[in-house]
């Protein structure tokens, strides 16, 4: 049942809304179209957080949106979206969607094409989680709630909309989003949302490696990568993303090593510092890389070439799961090959090491390795 929460009963202020998003909302509204903020931005505003993006939903079709905005670009095939540019900033506008046609689904249940337009109620049913199905109406500044999302928000509960198994099959990435949102917001997963995840975790194998890489990068950017990591473990998702690391994850020392890496990454983000996905991926992959190095050295391979071969081998295997961009692969390689030079020299390092563009990231990994990595501890 639809609930309308008037302005007097919620905390969203227009002062907290991106000015360019307000321009888009008002122009749509004055042209006679419905115009709503929707999704994560509404959720975050209600939680007193600062949203990264402001997404808009409307009953205007993409071509009608383009007619209103000269700075509009229509993108997408599966999802036809309007991107309205203000300099480097993009405000995304989507038309309300209705349930998809069964003819446009993959044999595993994944949706392949989704340009079926509908009403705001239809659109609410299409959202992934109830807390992401809240709409801020620019016409009267109310919040419209079709899915009891406000109740779940107040209870710090993450609940999927509709039948959980069907929704995960339509888009398996929702499984990862559940873990990411719950970890990021410190919410609990409702029982019906959590129960199918382990059984359906293998559906991630049907998702493109490029999409999986994008989701993994988001884990590292939230400043809550440690709680997200624990949920990935709990629901058997980590092994789908990092199959080379998963066999070692039950080792308490290995677990402590990874948790140390992630805790320090979260501290850097909390201090408004950058964190490189390549550094974290290098740390995640270090154990299988070092295991491979040891095996090659036992077979008589010279140490430096053992490093080179092991790094290439592990990265090649990881690309079967995550589509690592070339520059990320190159950075991981540099960080890991510098471990060889640092191990060989010890501190103080040579000027060549100190001047290397990856020195800082490599040094951070080297220090954590020496104090927390199980293989380094075994060698003491």
N, C-alpha and C positions, 0 to 999 in steps of 0.2 A: 504494500500500500504506500502511495506517495505521501511523503511528509515535506512540508515547506517550513523551514526554520527562518523566521523573519530576522531582519538586521538586528533587532534589539536582543536577540537570543543567541547570537554567535559573535565571534571576536574578529572576523575578517574586516579589515579596513582597506579602503581604496589606496591609502597612502603606502600600504605594503605591497601593492600590485605594480608590476612593471609598467611604466608609462606607455610603452609601445603596445603592450597587450591591451591596455585601456583604450588606446586609439582604435585598435582593431575591433574591440567589443562595441564601442560606441558607434563606429561607422556601420557595422552590421545591424545594430539595433535601430539606428536612424533610417536605414534603408528598408526597414520592415521585417528583418529576419530575427529569429531567436539567436541569442548570443550568450554563451556560458563559458566560464572557466571550468575546467574539468580535470579530474585525475589527481596526480601527485601534488600539483601546486595547491589545489584546494585542501587536500589532506594536510600538507605541510603548513599552510597558513593557519588552519584550525589548531594545529599542534604548536603554533608559535615559532615555527622554523622558517628559514628563508629559502624559498624554492629556487632550484637552479633553472628550471624551465617553466614557462607559462603556456599551457596548451588550451586551445579553444575549440568548442564544439558548437555547431550551428545547423539549422535546417536548410541553409543555402547550399546548393550543389557547387562542386568545384568551379565550373565555368561561370557561375553567378558570382562566386567570390573573386575570381580573376577579373571580372568586369568592374568590380568595385575598387580594386587595388592595382595600380600600375606596377607596383613593386612586388607583384605576386608571381610565383613560379609553381606550376603544378608538377608533382612528382609521383612516382610509384605506379605499379601495375596491380599488385595484390591489394594494396591500400592506396587509393587515390587521395592525396593530401595537397593542401595549399600551403606553401611556404612564403610568408610575407617578410621581406627583408627590410631592415632598418640599419644600414651600414653593415657591420659584421654580424649583427644580431638577427635571428630568425624567430618569428612567431609562427607556430604551426597551427593550422586550422583544419579540422576534420568535419565532414558532414555526418550527421547522425546515421548510424548503421542499423540495419535489421538483421535477423538471423540469416546465416549463409545458406546457400543452396548445396544440398548433399552431393550434387554432381561435381562440385568444385572442391572436393576433398581428396586427399591422398588415401591409399588403401589402409594406412595405419590410423586414419582419422584426422590427419593434419589438414588445416584449411590452406588451399592453394590460391584462391581468388576470393575477394571479399568486398566488392563494390556494390553492395545491395543497400540502398538508402531507406531509412525509416524514421521513426519518431524518437523523441528523447527517451521515452520508456524503453523502446527497443534497444537504443544505444546503451542504456544502463545495464540491460541484461547481457550485453556483449562485453562489458568490462570484466577484468580478471578478478579483482578482489573488491569486497564491499566498500572498503575505505577509499578505493579509487573510483567509486561510482557516485561521488558527491559533486553537485553542479552549483556553481555560483552564478546567479542570474543578474546580469548587469541592468536589467529593466527595473528591478525593485530591490536589489542588493540582498536578496534572500538566498539561502542554500536549499537546494532541492535534493531529497534523499528518497530513492526508490527501494534501496536494498538494506535498510537499517545500518548503513555505514556509520552514521553518527554514533549509534549505540556501540558498535564494535570499536570505534575510535576511542570512545570514553572508557571502554573495558580493556584497552590495549590488546586487542585480539585481531588476528588476521584470518579472514574467512573467505574462501573462494566462492564465487557466484555460480549457482547451478550445480550439476552433478560433477563432483571432483574428477572422477576418472575420465569422463567425456571431455571436460575442459583441458585436462592435461594432455589427452590424446590429440585434441585440436591443435594445441601448440605446446610441445613439451618444455619449451623455455619457461613456461609458467612455473614449472617445478623449481627452477633456479631462482626465479623472481620471488617465490614464496620464501626461500631461505634467505635471500638478500634483504627483502623487506623486513622480515621478522628479526633478523640480526641487526639491521640498521636502526630500527625503531624500538628495539627491545620489546617486541610484541610476542605473544604466544600464538602458535598455530592452533586453530580450532581442531578438535579431534577428526572431524570429517575431512578437513583440509589436509591434515598430516597423514592419515591412515594409508592412502594409496601410494604415497611417494616412493617408498622403498620398492614396491612391486613394479612401479612404472619407470624407475630410474633409467632403465636400459633404453627407453624411448629417446633419450638424448643422443643416442647413436644415429638417429635419423635426422638430426638437426645439422645444418651446414656448419662446418668448422669455423667459418667466418663469424657466424652469429654467436657461437659458443665463446670464441675469443673475446668478442665485444662484451659478453656478460661477465666473463672472468675479470676483465679490466675494471668493470663497474664495482666488483667486489673490493678491489684494492683502493678505489677512490672514495669510498663512503666514510672512511675513518673508523669503520666498525668491522674491519676485516677479520679480527680474531673471533668475535661471536658468530660471524657468518661462516667462518671456517669450521667452527664446532658444529653448526647445524649441517653443513655439508657432510661432515663425518657421521653425524647421528643418522642421517637419512640415506647413507650409502651413495652420495652424489660425488664425493671427492674422487672416488676410484673411476668414475666415468670421465672426469676431466683430466686427471693425472694418473693414468694407469701404471706408469713406471714407478711412481712414488708410493702408490697405495700399498704394495706388499710390505713396506717398512713402517707403515703408520702406527702399527700396534706396539712398536718399540717405544717404551716411555721416554728414552733419551732423544729419539728422533722426534717424537711429538713435542717434547720440550723445546727442541731446536726450532721447529716450525712456529710454535707459539711465540717464542722469543722474537723471531723475525717479524711476525705480524703485529705483535704488541708494540714494537718499536716503530713500525710503519704507521700505526694508528696514532702514536704519540707525535710523530712528525706532522701528520695532517691536522691534529688538534692544535699544534703550534703554528698552523698556517704555512707549513713548508711543503714542498713538492715531494712526491715519491714516484720513483720510476717503476712502471710495470716490469721492465726488463730486469731490474734488480731483484724484485720479488720472484719472478719466474726463474732467474738464475739460482736463487736460494732454494726454491722448491725443487729444482732439478739437480741440485748439487749432489745429493746422495746417490742417485743412479749413475751420475757421471763419475763420481769417485769410485764407486764399486767397479765400474767398467775399467777405469784406469788401473786399479789394483789387479784385475784379471789379466789385462794386457801386459802389465809389467811382470807378472808371474810367468807369462808365456815368453818373456825375453824382449818385449818391445821397449825401446828407449823411452825414457820418462816423458820428454817433450812431445814426442809423436803419439804416445799413449793418451796424453791430454787432448791433443788435436783430434784424434780418431774418436775418442769417447764423447767429446762435446758434439761433434758432427752426428754421431750415431744417435745420441739421446735427443737432440733437436729434431732429427729426421723422424724419429718415432713419435715425438710430441706433436709434430705437425699433422699426424693422422687424426688427432683429436681437436687441436686448436690451430687455426690458420694464423700462425705467427707471422706478422709482416717482416720483410727482409731486414729493416733497420732494427727491429726488436731482436731478431736472430743474431745480427751482427754485434749488438750490444751485449747480449748474453754471452756470446763467444768471447768477446774481449774481457768481460768481467771474470769469466772462468779461466781463461788462459793466463790472466794476470795472477791467479792463485798459484800457478806454477812458479812464476818469477818471484812472487813474494815468499813462497815456501822455501825456495832455493836461496834467496838472499837473506831473508830475515830483516828485522829493523836494525839500523836505518836503511831504507831502500835507496837504490841508485836514482840519479836524476832522471834517467829514462822512464823509470816506473812512476816517479812523482809527477812527471810532466804528462803522463798519459791522460787523455780526456776522460777515461773511465776509472781513473785512480780512486776517486772518492768512493764510488759504489763498490769497487773491488776491495778496497781497504775495509769498508764496513762489513762486507761478507767475510773477509779474512779474519777479522777480530771475533765475530760471532762464531765462526767455525772453530777457532782455537779454544773457545771457552764453553761452547755448547753442543758442537756436533758430535754424535756418538762415535764416529770413526776416528775423529781427532782425539777424543777422550780415551779410546781404546789404545792409542799409540803412546800415551803418557806412561 
